[in-house]
């Protein structure tokens, strides 16, 4: 059976740190796949906010997620901190991909937890139609490294 393989870019524009909540834990006593998507969603919101945007306002248009992929690398447990690196890439006229690298620190090393990708399409919620990426937003999304937040 073919497995999802996410090829991450070499550099990321943004980093944030989140702490695993008890509500993220499943019956296997680790972060569940549904919670991993929620963690990625929070990182996406922080990334967009850092750029001065939200999912409902990207230079006047909204965004809608067209697809999502997760490649799990190791477990994540309650109380652990996860460093999430985010960047945009794979641009088209109407959308782009967001890439996520999730890591945790263990024994003074960063351990990969998961790689993820979400396909984002620009969307006019008023007309319920797909829209083009605004030029100003495209420039920000393509900009070089924006921040390098510390970890722990």
N, C-alpha and C positions, 0 to 999 in steps of 0.2 A: 504494500500500500504506500502510495506517495505521501510524504509528510510536507507540511508547510515549512519553507525555508525563507527567512526574511534576511535580505542582504542590506545591512545597515550602511549608511554613509560613514565616511571617515571622521567628519566633524559635525558637531551639534551646535545649535544656536542658543539653547536654554537648558538650565538644570534647576530642579527643585527636589526637596527631600520631603517625603511623607512617612508617617509612622503607621504601621499596620494596626488597624482597630480590631477589637474582638468581633465586630460584625463582619469582618472580612474573612473570618476563619470558617472552614467547612467541617464536616464530620471526619475528614482525614487529618484534622488538627493543623491544617496549613491553609494559606490563602486559596480560595476557590477560583475557578475560571471566571465566574460571573463577577466576583469582587476584583479580579485583575482588570477587567474591562472598566470597572468603576474607578480604580486607581489611575488608569490611563486617562479616563475622562477628566479627572481632577487635574492631572498634569497638563492636559490639553487646554483646560480653562485657564490655568495659571500662565501657560505659554502665550495664549491669545491676549490675556490681560496685560502681560508684559509688553506686548506689541501695541497696546491701546485698543484692543478689539474684544469682541465676544462672539459666540457662535451665532448670535442674532444680528450682529452689526460688524461687518467687515467692509468698511468704507461704503456703507449703505446697503449692502446685500447680506443675507444670512448664509449659513452653511448647513448642509445636511450630510450625514455620513452615508457613503454608498457601500462601503465594505470594511471589514476589520479582520486582521489576522494576528494570531499570537503564537509564538514559538517559546515554549517553556524550557528553561535551562536548569533551574534548581528550585527547591521549596523556599517559601517565605512564611515566617511564623509571627504569631502575635507579639507586638511590641518592637519588632525589628524595624529599623529605618531603611527605606529604600530610596536610592538616588535615581531619579528619572531624568534622562537626557532626551530632549525633544528637538526635532528640526523638520523643516519642510523640504520637499523635493518632488521630482517626477511631475512637473507642471504641465498642464494643458490649458486650452483656452477657458475652460469652465471649472477646472478643479486642480487638485494637487494631493499628494500623499503626505501624511505626517508619520514620521518614524520615531520610535521610542526605544530607548535602551534602559532597562531596569537592572540595578545592581545593588548588592548589599555588602557591607564590610564584615569580613570574618578573618580573624588572625592577621590583622593589618593588611589584608588583601581585599581588593574588590572582586566579588564573585558575581557573575552574570546570573540574573534571576529569570529574565524573559526579554525577548525582542518582540516588538509589535509594529504594526502598520495600520493606519486608518486612511481610507480614501475619503476625501472631503470634496464635495461639489458645491459650488456657489448657487444659492437658491433665493429667489424673490418670494418670500412668504405671502406678500400681498397679492401677487398674480398667480402664485403656485406654479412658477416656471423656473427652469434652470437659467442662470445668469452667467455672464462672463466675469472672470476675476478682475476687479478694479485694478488699474495700473498702479496706484499708490500702494495698495495692499500687496501686489505682486513684488514691488520693490522691497518692501519690508520683509516679506517672506523669504526673499532671495538674499537678504543681507548677510554679511559674515557674522561670526560669533558675536552674540549679543550680551551674554553674561556667563560667567563661570562661577556659579555658587559653590561655596565650600560644602564639604560633606562631613558631618558630625562636628 
